Amino acid sequence: MNIKEHRTVILAKTVKGYGLGEAGEGKNITHQQKKLNEDELKEFRTRFSIPISDDAIGNAPFYRPPEDSAEIRYLKERRKIPGRVRSQKSC
């Protein structure tokens, strides 16, 4: 089947707050929760293997994976897909 003129819809069952652990996963409070406490940040960091030290975690630093990481390579490859619709940001 090779149909290119129809829209595609993907239905997915998700867990609201996935990755927040006890801080909000599946509790339906995710939209109201503005900030994780230090223990919740540590749990999140550990769950997703984010290399931020215990000493730095209290400042909630921004983390960007290295350019040669699997995550960044994945994102860059997806941007190269022909015909892919990308959002337009206005300045």
N, CA, C and O atoms as a CHARMM CRD file, in Angstrom:
* protein
*
  364
    1    1 MET  N      0.84800  -1.16500   0.00000 PROA 1      0.00000
    2    1 MET  CA     0.00000   0.00000   0.00000 PROA 1      0.00000
    3    1 MET  C      0.90000   1.23800   0.00000 PROA 1      0.00000
    4    1 MET  O      1.75400   1.39600   0.87300 PROA 1      0.00000
    5    2 ASN  N      0.70200   2.09500  -0.97100 PROA 2      0.00000
    6    2 ASN  CA     1.54400   3.28700  -1.09300 PROA 2      0.00000
    7    2 ASN  C      0.64500   4.49300  -1.36800 PROA 2      0.00000
    8    2 ASN  O      0.54100   4.96200  -2.50100 PROA 2      0.00000
    9    3 ILE  N      0.00700   4.97800  -0.31800 PROA 3      0.00000
   10    3 ILE  CA    -0.91000   6.11200  -0.44300 PROA 3      0.00000
   11    3 ILE  C     -0.21400   7.34200   0.11600 PROA 3      0.00000
   12    3 ILE  O      0.21900   7.34300   1.26900 PROA 3      0.00000
   13    4 LYS  N     -0.10400   8.39300  -0.69800 PROA 4      0.00000
   14    4 LYS  CA     0.61800   9.58300  -0.26100 PROA 4      0.00000
   15    4 LYS  C     -0.27400  10.80900  -0.12000 PROA 4      0.00000
   16    4 LYS  O      0.18300  11.85000   0.35400 PROA 4      0.00000
   17    5 GLU  N     -1.53800  10.70600  -0.52300 PROA 5      0.00000
   18    5 GLU  CA    -2.38700  11.88100  -0.53300 PROA 5      0.00000
   19    5 GLU  C     -3.35900  11.93700   0.63200 PROA 5      0.00000
   20    5 GLU  O     -4.28900  12.74300   0.61400 PROA 5      0.00000
   21    6 HSD  N     -3.17000  11.11600   1.62500 PROA 6      0.00000
   22    6 HSD  CA    -4.06700  11.10300   2.77500 PROA 6      0.00000
   23    6 HSD  C     -3.30200  11.51200   4.03200 PROA 6      0.00000
   24    6 HSD  O     -2.10800  11.24900   4.17200 PROA 6      0.00000
   25    7 ARG  N     -4.00600  12.14000   4.90800 PROA 7      0.00000
   26    7 ARG  CA    -3.39600  12.51100   6.17700 PROA 7      0.00000
   27    7 ARG  C     -3.25700  11.27900   7.06100 PROA 7      0.00000
   28    7 ARG  O     -4.01100  10.31600   6.92700 PROA 7      0.00000
   29    8 THR  N     -2.29800  11.32200   7.95200 PROA 8      0.00000
   30    8 THR  CA    -2.06700  10.21700   8.87300 PROA 8      0.00000
   31    8 THR  C     -2.35300  10.68700  10.28800 PROA 8      0.00000
   32    8 THR  O     -1.95500  11.78600  10.67600 PROA 8      0.00000
   33    9 VAL  N     -3.03200   9.87000  11.04600 PROA 9      0.00000
   34    9 VAL  CA    -3.31600  10.18000  12.43800 PROA 9      0.00000
   35    9 VAL  C     -2.70100   9.07200  13.28600 PROA 9      0.00000
   36    9 VAL  O     -2.86800   7.88800  12.99700 PROA 9      0.00000
   37   10 ILE  N     -1.99700   9.46800  14.32000 PROA 10     0.00000
   38   10 ILE  CA    -1.41100   8.49700  15.23900 PROA 10     0.00000
   39   10 ILE  C     -2.07800   8.68000  16.59000 PROA 10     0.00000
   40   10 ILE  O     -2.03000   9.76600  17.16700 PROA 10     0.00000
   41   11 LEU  N     -2.68900   7.63800  17.09000 PROA 11     0.00000
   42   11 LEU  CA    -3.30900   7.67600  18.41000 PROA 11     0.00000
   43   11 LEU  C     -2.36200   6.96400  19.37500 PROA 11     0.00000
   44   11 LEU  O     -1.91700   5.84600  19.11600 PROA 11     0.00000
   45   12 ALA  N     -2.06700   7.61900  20.47400 PROA 12     0.00000
   46   12 ALA  CA    -1.14100   7.02700  21.43400 PROA 12     0.00000
   47   12 ALA  C     -1.67700   7.20400  22.84000 PROA 12     0.00000
   48   12 ALA  O     -2.16800   8.27300  23.20400 PROA 12     0.00000
   49   13 LYS  N     -1.57800   6.15700  23.61600 PROA 13     0.00000
   50   13 LYS  CA    -1.94200   6.24300  25.03300 PROA 13     0.00000
   51   13 LYS  C     -0.69000   6.67600  25.77500 PROA 13     0.00000
   52   13 LYS  O      0.35300   6.03000  25.67900 PROA 13     0.00000
   53   14 THR  N     -0.79600   7.76000  26.50700 PROA 14     0.00000
   54   14 THR  CA     0.37000   8.27700  27.21500 PROA 14     0.00000
   55   14 THR  C      0.12300   8.33000  28.71400 PROA 14     0.00000
   56   14 THR  O     -1.01800   8.26600  29.17300 PROA 14     0.00000
   57   15 VAL  N      1.18500   8.44500  29.45000 PROA 15     0.00000
   58   15 VAL  CA     1.10200   8.62500  30.89300 PROA 15     0.00000
   59   15 VAL  C      1.45900  10.06900  31.17200 PROA 15     0.00000
   60   15 VAL  O      2.59100  10.49400  30.94000 PROA 15     0.00000
   61   16 LYS  N      0.49200  10.82300  31.67000 PROA 16     0.00000
   62   16 LYS  CA     0.73300  12.22400  31.95800 PROA 16     0.00000
   63   16 LYS  C      1.83400  12.33700  33.01200 PROA 16     0.00000
   64   16 LYS  O      1.77000  11.69500  34.06100 PROA 16     0.00000
   65   17 GLY  N      2.82900  13.14700  32.72600 PROA 17     0.00000
   66   17 GLY  CA     3.92100  13.34100  33.66700 PROA 17     0.00000
   67   17 GLY  C      4.97100  12.25400  33.60100 PROA 17     0.00000
   68   17 GLY  O      5.73700  12.08500  34.55000 PROA 17     0.00000
   69   18 TYR  N      5.03000  11.49900  32.49000 PROA 18     0.00000
   70   18 TYR  CA     6.00700  10.41700  32.37400 PROA 18     0.00000
   71   18 TYR  C      7.40600  10.90900  32.71600 PROA 18     0.00000
   72   18 TYR  O      7.86900  11.92500  32.19700 PROA 18     0.00000
   73   19 GLY  N      8.05400  10.18600  33.58000 PROA 19     0.00000
   74   19 GLY  CA     9.41300  10.53100  33.96100 PROA 19     0.00000
   75   19 GLY  C      9.49800  11.34600  35.22500 PROA 19     0.00000
   76   19 GLY  O     10.58800  11.53000  35.76700 PROA 19     0.00000
   77   20 LEU  N      8.37400  11.84000  35.71100 PROA 20     0.00000
   78   20 LEU  CA     8.41500  12.62700  36.94000 PROA 20     0.00000
   79   20 LEU  C      8.38400  11.75700  38.18800 PROA 20     0.00000
   80   20 LEU  O      8.55600  12.26000  39.29800 PROA 20     0.00000
   81   21 GLY  N      8.16700  10.46600  38.01900 PROA 21     0.00000
   82   21 GLY  CA     8.14800   9.56900  39.16300 PROA 21     0.00000
   83   21 GLY  C      7.08400   9.98800  40.16300 PROA 21     0.00000
   84   21 GLY  O      5.98500  10.38500  39.77600 PROA 21     0.00000
   85   22 GLU  N      7.40300   9.90000  41.43700 PROA 22     0.00000
   86   22 GLU  CA     6.46500  10.25700  42.49500 PROA 22     0.00000
   87   22 GLU  C      6.02100  11.71000  42.42300 PROA 22     0.00000
   88   22 GLU  O      4.99300  12.07000  42.99700 PROA 22     0.00000
   89   23 ALA  N      6.77500  12.54200  41.72900 PROA 23     0.00000
   90   23 ALA  CA     6.46100  13.96700  41.65200 PROA 23     0.00000
   91   23 ALA  C      5.21500  14.26100  40.82400 PROA 23     0.00000
   92   23 ALA  O      4.67900  15.36600  40.91100 PROA 23     0.00000
   93   24 GLY  N      4.74300  13.32400  40.03700 PROA 24     0.00000
   94   24 GLY  CA     3.56500  13.65300  39.24600 PROA 24     0.00000
   95   24 GLY  C      3.12600  12.64700  38.22500 PROA 24     0.00000
   96   24 GLY  O      2.09600  12.85500  37.58400 PROA 24     0.00000
   97   25 GLU  N      3.84500  11.57000  38.03700 PROA 25     0.00000
   98   25 GLU  CA     3.49200  10.61100  36.99800 PROA 25     0.00000
   99   25 GLU  C      2.14600   9.96900  37.28100 PROA 25     0.00000
  100   25 GLU  O      1.94800   9.33300  38.31600 PROA 25     0.00000
  101   26 GLY  N      1.23000  10.14500  36.35300 PROA 26     0.00000
  102   26 GLY  CA    -0.07800   9.50700  36.45900 PROA 26     0.00000
  103   26 GLY  C     -0.98100  10.11200  37.52800 PROA 26     0.00000
  104   26 GLY  O     -2.04800   9.55900  37.79700 PROA 26     0.00000
  105   27 LYS  N     -0.59700  11.22100  38.14600 PROA 27     0.00000
  106   27 LYS  CA    -1.41600  11.82500  39.19700 PROA 27     0.00000
  107   27 LYS  C     -2.30300  12.94000  38.66400 PROA 27     0.00000
  108   27 LYS  O     -3.10500  13.51100  39.40400 PROA 27     0.00000
  109   28 ASN  N     -2.16200  13.24600  37.39500 PROA 28     0.00000
  110   28 ASN  CA    -2.96900  14.27500  36.75500 PROA 28     0.00000
  111   28 ASN  C     -2.73900  15.66300  37.35900 PROA 28     0.00000
  112   28 ASN  O     -3.63300  16.50900  37.32400 PROA 28     0.00000
  113   29 ILE  N     -1.54400  15.90100  37.91300 PROA 29     0.00000
  114   29 ILE  CA    -1.22700  17.21300  38.47800 PROA 29     0.00000
  115   29 ILE  C     -0.10300  17.88800  37.69600 PROA 29     0.00000
  116   29 ILE  O      0.36700  18.96300  38.06700 PROA 29     0.00000
  117   30 THR  N      0.31400  17.25100  36.62500 PROA 30     0.00000
  118   30 THR  CA     1.49700  17.69700  35.90000 PROA 30     0.00000
  119   30 THR  C      1.40700  19.14800  35.45200 PROA 30     0.00000
  120   30 THR  O      2.40200  19.87000  35.51900 PROA 30     0.00000
  121   31 HSD  N      0.24100  19.59100  35.00000 PROA 31     0.00000
  122   31 HSD  CA     0.12700  20.96500  34.50900 PROA 31     0.00000
  123   31 HSD  C      0.22600  21.99600  35.62800 PROA 31     0.00000
  124   31 HSD  O      0.62100  23.13800  35.39200 PROA 31     0.00000
  125   32 GLN  N     -0.13200  21.59500  36.84000 PROA 32     0.00000
  126   32 GLN  CA    -0.05700  22.52800  37.95300 PROA 32     0.00000
  127   32 GLN  C      1.32200  22.54100  38.60100 PROA 32     0.00000
  128   32 GLN  O      1.68600  23.51000  39.26800 PROA 32     0.00000
  129   33 GLN  N      2.07900  21.48700  38.41200 PROA 33     0.00000
  130   33 GLN  CA     3.39800  21.38700  39.04800 PROA 33     0.00000
  131   33 GLN  C      4.39500  22.27100  38.30800 PROA 33     0.00000
  132   33 GLN  O      4.66200  22.05600  37.12600 PROA 33     0.00000
  133   34 LYS  N      4.93300  23.24400  38.98700 PROA 34     0.00000
  134   34 LYS  CA     5.83100  24.20400  38.35400 PROA 34     0.00000
  135   34 LYS  C      7.30300  23.84500  38.52800 PROA 34     0.00000
  136   34 LYS  O      8.11800  24.14800  37.65700 PROA 34     0.00000
  137   35 LYS  N      7.65200  23.20800  39.63700 PROA 35     0.00000
  138   35 LYS  CA     9.06400  22.96700  39.90900 PROA 35     0.00000
  139   35 LYS  C      9.23400  21.69000  40.71800 PROA 35     0.00000
  140   35 LYS  O      8.46800  21.42500  41.64500 PROA 35     0.00000
  141   36 LEU  N     10.24100  20.90300  40.36300 PROA 36     0.00000
  142   36 LEU  CA    10.55100  19.69800  41.12000 PROA 36     0.00000
  143   36 LEU  C     11.47900  20.05900  42.26600 PROA 36     0.00000
  144   36 LEU  O     12.32700  20.94100  42.13300 PROA 36     0.00000
  145   37 ASN  N     11.31400  19.36600  43.40800 PROA 37     0.00000
  146   37 ASN  CA    12.25900  19.59900  44.49000 PROA 37     0.00000
  147   37 ASN  C     13.55300  18.83500  44.18800 PROA 37     0.00000
  148   37 ASN  O     13.62100  18.09900  43.20500 PROA 37     0.00000
  149   38 GLU  N     14.54800  19.00400  45.00800 PROA 38     0.00000
  150   38 GLU  CA    15.86800  18.42900  44.72100 PROA 38     0.00000
  151   38 GLU  C     15.84800  16.90500  44.63100 PROA 38     0.00000
  152   38 GLU  O     16.49500  16.32900  43.75700 PROA 38     0.00000
  153   39 ASP  N     15.11200  16.25000  45.52500 PROA 39     0.00000
  154   39 ASP  CA    15.02800  14.78500  45.47000 PROA 39     0.00000
  155   39 ASP  C     14.33700  14.31400  44.19200 PROA 39     0.00000
  156   39 ASP  O     14.73300  13.30700  43.60600 PROA 39     0.00000
  157   40 GLU  N     13.30900  15.03600  43.76200 PROA 40     0.00000
  158   40 GLU  CA    12.60600  14.68300  42.52700 PROA 40     0.00000
  159   40 GLU  C     13.49900  14.89900  41.30900 PROA 40     0.00000
  160   40 GLU  O     13.46100  14.11900  40.35800 PROA 40     0.00000
  161   41 LEU  N     14.30300  15.96000  41.34300 PROA 41     0.00000
  162   41 LEU  CA    15.25800  16.19800  40.25200 PROA 41     0.00000
  163   41 LEU  C     16.28200  15.07200  40.18500 PROA 41     0.00000
  164   41 LEU  O     16.64000  14.62500  39.09500 PROA 41     0.00000
  165   42 LYS  N     16.75100  14.61300  41.32900 PROA 42     0.00000
  166   42 LYS  CA    17.72600  13.50700  41.36400 PROA 42     0.00000
  167   42 LYS  C     17.11700  12.24100  40.79700 PROA 42     0.00000
  168   42 LYS  O     17.76700  11.51700  40.04200 PROA 42     0.00000
  169   43 GLU  N     15.85600  11.96800  41.16200 PROA 43     0.00000
  170   43 GLU  CA    15.17900  10.77200  40.65300 PROA 43     0.00000
  171   43 GLU  C     15.02300  10.84300  39.13200 PROA 43     0.00000
  172   43 GLU  O     15.26000   9.85800  38.43400 PROA 43     0.00000
  173   44 PHE  N     14.62600  12.01100  38.62300 PROA 44     0.00000
  174   44 PHE  CA    14.47800  12.22100  37.18300 PROA 44     0.00000
  175   44 PHE  C     15.81400  12.03400  36.47400 PROA 44     0.00000
  176   44 PHE  O     15.89400  11.34300  35.45900 PROA 44     0.00000
  177   45 ARG  N     16.86600  12.65700  37.01700 PROA 45     0.00000
  178   45 ARG  CA    18.21100  12.56200  36.44600 PROA 45     0.00000
  179   45 ARG  C     18.68200  11.11100  36.38200 PROA 45     0.00000
  180   45 ARG  O     19.23200  10.67400  35.37100 PROA 45     0.00000
  181   46 THR  N     18.46300  10.37500  37.45500 PROA 46     0.00000
  182   46 THR  CA    18.89200   8.98100  37.51800 PROA 46     0.00000
  183   46 THR  C     18.09100   8.11900  36.54700 PROA 46     0.00000
  184   46 THR  O     18.65100   7.26800  35.85600 PROA 46     0.00000
  185   47 ARG  N     16.79200   8.34000  36.49800 PROA 47     0.00000
  186   47 ARG  CA    15.91600   7.53800  35.62700 PROA 47     0.00000
  187   47 ARG  C     16.30900   7.65200  34.16300 PROA 47     0.00000
  188   47 ARG  O     16.24100   6.67500  33.41800 PROA 47     0.00000
  189   48 PHE  N     16.72700   8.86400  33.74500 PROA 48     0.00000
  190   48 PHE  CA    17.05600   9.08200  32.34600 PROA 48     0.00000
  191   48 PHE  C     18.55700   9.19900  32.08700 PROA 48     0.00000
  192   48 PHE  O     18.97200   9.62700  31.01000 PROA 48     0.00000
  193   49 SER  N     19.36700   8.82200  33.06800 PROA 49     0.00000
  194   49 SER  CA    20.83500   8.79100  32.93000 PROA 49     0.00000
  195   49 SER  C     21.40100  10.12600  32.44400 PROA 49     0.00000
  196   49 SER  O     22.22200  10.15900  31.52800 PROA 49     0.00000
  197   50 ILE  N     20.96400  11.21300  33.05600 PROA 50     0.00000
  198   50 ILE  CA    21.46100  12.54000  32.70300 PROA 50     0.00000
  199   50 ILE  C     22.66900  12.83400  33.58100 PROA 50     0.00000
  200   50 ILE  O     22.54900  12.83000  34.80700 PROA 50     0.00000
  201   51 PRO  N     23.82900  13.09000  32.98700 PROA 51     0.00000
  202   51 PRO  CA    25.05900  13.25700  33.77300 PROA 51     0.00000
  203   51 PRO  C     25.17800  14.63100  34.43800 PROA 51     0.00000
  204   51 PRO  O     25.93500  15.49300  33.99000 PROA 51     0.00000
  205   52 ILE  N     24.41300  14.81300  35.51800 PROA 52     0.00000
  206   52 ILE  CA    24.49800  16.03300  36.32200 PROA 52     0.00000
  207   52 ILE  C     24.78900  15.58200  37.74700 PROA 52     0.00000
  208   52 ILE  O     24.12100  14.68800  38.26800 PROA 52     0.00000
  209   53 SER  N     25.77900  16.19700  38.37400 PROA 53     0.00000
  210   53 SER  CA    26.20600  15.78700  39.71500 PROA 53     0.00000
  211   53 SER  C     25.17400  16.17700  40.77600 PROA 53     0.00000
  212   53 SER  O     24.34100  17.05600  40.55700 PROA 53     0.00000
  213   54 ASP  N     25.24500  15.50600  41.93100 PROA 54     0.00000
  214   54 ASP  CA    24.37700  15.84900  43.05700 PROA 54     0.00000
  215   54 ASP  C     24.58500  17.30300  43.47900 PROA 54     0.00000
  216   54 ASP  O     23.63100  17.98400  43.85500 PROA 54     0.00000
  217   55 ASP  N     25.81800  17.77200  43.41700 PROA 55     0.00000
  218   55 ASP  CA    26.10900  19.15000  43.81900 PROA 55     0.00000
  219   55 ASP  C     25.43700  20.16600  42.89700 PROA 55     0.00000
  220   55 ASP  O     25.01400  21.22700  43.35900 PROA 55     0.00000
  221   56 ALA  N     25.33200  19.86400  41.61900 PROA 56     0.00000
  222   56 ALA  CA    24.76700  20.80100  40.64500 PROA 56     0.00000
  223   56 ALA  C     23.25700  20.68000  40.49900 PROA 56     0.00000
  224   56 ALA  O     22.61100  21.59400  39.98700 PROA 56     0.00000
  225   57 ILE  N     22.69000  19.56600  40.93900 PROA 57     0.00000
  226   57 ILE  CA    21.27400  19.29000  40.67700 PROA 57     0.00000
  227   57 ILE  C     20.33900  20.32800  41.28900 PROA 57     0.00000
  228   57 ILE  O     19.26800  20.58100  40.73800 PROA 57     0.00000
  229   58 GLY  N     20.71000  20.92600  42.39800 PROA 58     0.00000
  230   58 GLY  CA    19.86400  21.92500  43.05500 PROA 58     0.00000
  231   58 GLY  C     19.64500  23.16700  42.21000 PROA 58     0.00000
  232   58 GLY  O     18.65000  23.86800  42.39400 PROA 58     0.00000
  233   59 ASN  N     20.55400  23.45300  41.28800 PROA 59     0.00000
  234   59 ASN  CA    20.42300  24.61200  40.40600 PROA 59     0.00000
  235   59 ASN  C     19.63100  24.30000  39.14500 PROA 59     0.00000
  236   59 ASN  O     19.38300  25.18900  38.33000 PROA 59     0.00000
  237   60 ALA  N     19.23000  23.03900  38.97900 PROA 60     0.00000
  238   60 ALA  CA    18.48500  22.57900  37.80100 PROA 60     0.00000
  239   60 ALA  C     19.12300  23.09800  36.51600 PROA 60     0.00000
  240   60 ALA  O     18.47900  23.82800  35.76300 PROA 60     0.00000
  241   61 PRO  N     20.38300  22.73200  36.25400 PROA 61     0.00000
  242   61 PRO  CA    21.06900  23.24300  35.06700 PROA 61     0.00000
  243   61 PRO  C     20.48800  22.67000  33.77400 PROA 61     0.00000
  244   61 PRO  O     19.95200  21.56200  33.75900 PROA 61     0.00000
  245   62 PHE  N     20.60300  23.43600  32.69800 PROA 62     0.00000
  246   62 PHE  CA    20.19700  22.96900  31.38100 PROA 62     0.00000
  247   62 PHE  C     21.20500  21.92800  30.91700 PROA 62     0.00000
  248   62 PHE  O     22.41000  22.13000  31.06000 PROA 62     0.00000
  249   63 TYR  N     20.73700  20.83600  30.37400 PROA 63     0.00000
  250   63 TYR  CA    21.63900  19.79200  29.87100 PROA 63     0.00000
  251   63 TYR  C     21.38800  19.57700  28.39000 PROA 63     0.00000
  252   63 TYR  O     20.25400  19.34700  27.97100 PROA 63     0.00000
  253   64 ARG  N     22.43200  19.65000  27.61300 PROA 64     0.00000
  254   64 ARG  CA    22.36300  19.33900  26.18500 PROA 64     0.00000
  255   64 ARG  C     23.32900  18.19200  25.93000 PROA 64     0.00000
  256   64 ARG  O     24.51100  18.29000  26.25700 PROA 64     0.00000
  257   65 PRO  N     22.83000  17.10200  25.34600 PROA 65     0.00000
  258   65 PRO  CA    23.71800  15.97500  25.04000 PROA 65     0.00000
  259   65 PRO  C     24.82200  16.40300  24.07600 PROA 65     0.00000
  260   65 PRO  O     24.64800  17.36100  23.32300 PROA 65     0.00000
  261   66 PRO  N     25.94900  15.70700  24.09200 PROA 66     0.00000
  262   66 PRO  CA    27.03500  16.02100  23.15600 PROA 66     0.00000
  263   66 PRO  C     26.57000  15.88100  21.69800 PROA 66     0.00000
  264   66 PRO  O     25.65700  15.11000  21.40500 PROA 66     0.00000
  265   67 GLU  N     27.19600  16.62300  20.80600 PROA 67     0.00000
  266   67 GLU  CA    26.82900  16.61200  19.38600 PROA 67     0.00000
  267   67 GLU  C     26.89800  15.21600  18.76700 PROA 67     0.00000
  268   67 GLU  O     26.14700  14.91700  17.83800 PROA 67     0.00000
  269   68 ASP  N     27.78600  14.36000  19.26900 PROA 68     0.00000
  270   68 ASP  CA    27.92300  13.01500  18.69300 PROA 68     0.00000
  271   68 ASP  C     27.07200  11.97400  19.42700 PROA 68     0.00000
  272   68 ASP  O     27.22400  10.77700  19.18400 PROA 68     0.00000
  273   69 SER  N     26.18400  12.41000  20.31700 PROA 69     0.00000
  274   69 SER  CA    25.33900  11.47000  21.05800 PROA 69     0.00000
  275   69 SER  C     24.23600  10.91100  20.16300 PROA 69     0.00000
  276   69 SER  O     23.89400  11.50000  19.13700 PROA 69     0.00000
  277   70 ALA  N     23.69400   9.78400  20.56000 PROA 70     0.00000
  278   70 ALA  CA    22.61300   9.15100  19.80600 PROA 70     0.00000
  279   70 ALA  C     21.38900  10.06800  19.72500 PROA 70     0.00000
  280   70 ALA  O     20.70600  10.10000  18.70100 PROA 70     0.00000
  281   71 GLU  N     21.11000  10.80800  20.79300 PROA 71     0.00000
  282   71 GLU  CA    19.93700  11.68800  20.81100 PROA 71     0.00000
  283   71 GLU  C     20.05100  12.82100  19.78600 PROA 71     0.00000
  284   71 GLU  O     19.10800  13.08800  19.04100 PROA 71     0.00000
  285   72 ILE  N     21.19800  13.47800  19.75300 PROA 72     0.00000
  286   72 ILE  CA    21.39400  14.58800  18.82200 PROA 72     0.00000
  287   72 ILE  C     21.44000  14.07200  17.38100 PROA 72     0.00000
  288   72 ILE  O     20.88200  14.69700  16.47900 PROA 72     0.00000
  289   73 ARG  N     22.10500  12.93600  17.16600 PROA 73     0.00000
  290   73 ARG  CA    22.13700  12.35200  15.81800 PROA 73     0.00000
  291   73 ARG  C     20.72200  12.03000  15.34200 PROA 73     0.00000
  292   73 ARG  O     20.38000  12.28000  14.18600 PROA 73     0.00000
  293   74 TYR  N     19.89800  11.47300  16.23800 PROA 74     0.00000
  294   74 TYR  CA    18.50300  11.15200  15.90100 PROA 74     0.00000
  295   74 TYR  C     17.74700  12.40900  15.47600 PROA 74     0.00000
  296   74 TYR  O     17.07700  12.41300  14.44300 PROA 74     0.00000
  297   75 LEU  N     17.85400  13.46900  16.26600 PROA 75     0.00000
  298   75 LEU  CA    17.14600  14.71400  15.94500 PROA 75     0.00000
  299   75 LEU  C     17.59900  15.28900  14.60800 PROA 75     0.00000
  300   75 LEU  O     16.77700  15.72500  13.80200 PROA 75     0.00000
  301   76 LYS  N     18.89400  15.28900  14.37700 PROA 76     0.00000
  302   76 LYS  CA    19.42000  15.84300  13.12100 PROA 76     0.00000
  303   76 LYS  C     18.99200  15.02100  11.91600 PROA 76     0.00000
  304   76 LYS  O     18.70600  15.58300  10.85900 PROA 76     0.00000
  305   77 GLU  N     18.94300  13.71000  12.05400 PROA 77     0.00000
  306   77 GLU  CA    18.50000  12.84700  10.95200 PROA 77     0.00000
  307   77 GLU  C     17.03500  13.10800  10.62000 PROA 77     0.00000
  308   77 GLU  O     16.66200  13.14100   9.44700 PROA 77     0.00000
  309   78 ARG  N     16.20500  13.29200  11.64100 PROA 78     0.00000
  310   78 ARG  CA    14.78100  13.54000  11.40900 PROA 78     0.00000
  311   78 ARG  C     14.57100  14.86100  10.68500 PROA 78     0.00000
  312   78 ARG  O     13.63300  14.98400   9.89700 PROA 78     0.00000
  313   79 ARG  N     15.41000  15.83700  10.92900 PROA 79     0.00000
  314   79 ARG  CA    15.28700  17.13700  10.25900 PROA 79     0.00000
  315   79 ARG  C     15.59000  17.04600   8.77100 PROA 79     0.00000
  316   79 ARG  O     15.15200  17.89700   7.99700 PROA 79     0.00000
  317   80 LYS  N     16.33800  16.01900   8.36300 PROA 80     0.00000
  318   80 LYS  CA    16.73100  15.86600   6.96400 PROA 80     0.00000
  319   80 LYS  C     15.67700  15.16300   6.11200 PROA 80     0.00000
  320   80 LYS  O     15.82200  15.11100   4.89100 PROA 80     0.00000
  321   81 ILE  N     14.64100  14.63200   6.70900 PROA 81     0.00000
  322   81 ILE  CA    13.63500  13.86300   5.97200 PROA 81     0.00000
  323   81 ILE  C     12.90800  14.78200   4.98900 PROA 81     0.00000
  324   81 ILE  O     12.33900  15.79400   5.39700 PROA 81     0.00000
  325   82 PRO  N     12.92400  14.43600   3.68900 PROA 82     0.00000
  326   82 PRO  CA    12.25300  15.27100   2.67400 PROA 82     0.00000
  327   82 PRO  C     10.75500  15.36200   2.91700 PROA 82     0.00000
  328   82 PRO  O     10.11800  14.37800   3.29400 PROA 82     0.00000
  329   83 GLY  N     10.19700  16.54500   2.70100 PROA 83     0.00000
  330   83 GLY  CA     8.76100  16.73900   2.84400 PROA 83     0.00000
  331   83 GLY  C      8.29000  16.86800   4.27400 PROA 83     0.00000
  332   83 GLY  O      7.09300  17.00100   4.52900 PROA 83     0.00000
  333   84 ARG  N      9.20400  16.83000   5.18800 PROA 84     0.00000
  334   84 ARG  CA     8.83700  16.93000   6.60300 PROA 84     0.00000
  335   84 ARG  C      8.41200  18.35900   6.91600 PROA 84     0.00000
  336   84 ARG  O      9.10700  19.31400   6.56900 PROA 84     0.00000
  337   85 VAL  N      7.27200  18.49500   7.56900 PROA 85     0.00000
  338   85 VAL  CA     6.77000  19.81400   7.94300 PROA 85     0.00000
  339   85 VAL  C      7.45400  20.22800   9.24300 PROA 85     0.00000
  340   85 VAL  O      7.43900  19.50400  10.23800 PROA 85     0.00000
  341   86 ARG  N      8.05000  21.41300   9.20100 PROA 86     0.00000
  342   86 ARG  CA     8.71100  21.93400  10.39700 PROA 86     0.00000
  343   86 ARG  C      8.00800  23.21000  10.81200 PROA 86     0.00000
  344   86 ARG  O      7.55300  23.98900   9.97300 PROA 86     0.00000
  345   87 SER  N      7.92700  23.41100  12.09900 PROA 87     0.00000
  346   87 SER  CA     7.26100  24.61800  12.58900 PROA 87     0.00000
  347   87 SER  C      8.06300  25.85200  12.21300 PROA 87     0.00000
  348   87 SER  O      9.29100  25.80900  12.13200 PROA 87     0.00000
  349   88 GLN  N      7.37100  26.93200  11.98700 PROA 88     0.00000
  350   88 GLN  CA     8.00200  28.19500  11.66300 PROA 88     0.00000
  351   88 GLN  C      7.89800  29.10100  12.87800 PROA 88     0.00000
  352   88 GLN  O      6.79900  29.35800  13.37000 PROA 88     0.00000
  353   89 LYS  N      9.01100  29.57800  13.35500 PROA 89     0.00000
  354   89 LYS  CA     9.00000  30.47600  14.51200 PROA 89     0.00000
  355   89 LYS  C      9.21200  31.90300  14.02000 PROA 89     0.00000
  356   89 LYS  O     10.08400  32.18100  13.19600 PROA 89     0.00000
  357   90 SER  N      8.40300  32.77300  14.54100 PROA 90     0.00000
  358   90 SER  CA     8.56700  34.18400  14.17100 PROA 90     0.00000
  359   90 SER  C      9.33700  34.89800  15.26300 PROA 90     0.00000
  360   90 SER  O      9.20500  34.56600  16.44100 PROA 90     0.00000
  361   91 CYS  N     10.13500  35.87000  14.88000 PROA 91     0.00000
  362   91 CYS  CA    10.93500  36.60400  15.85200 PROA 91     0.00000
  363   91 CYS  C     10.27200  37.91300  16.20300 PROA 91     0.00000
  364   91 CYS  O     10.80100  38.67500  17.01200 PROA 91     0.00000
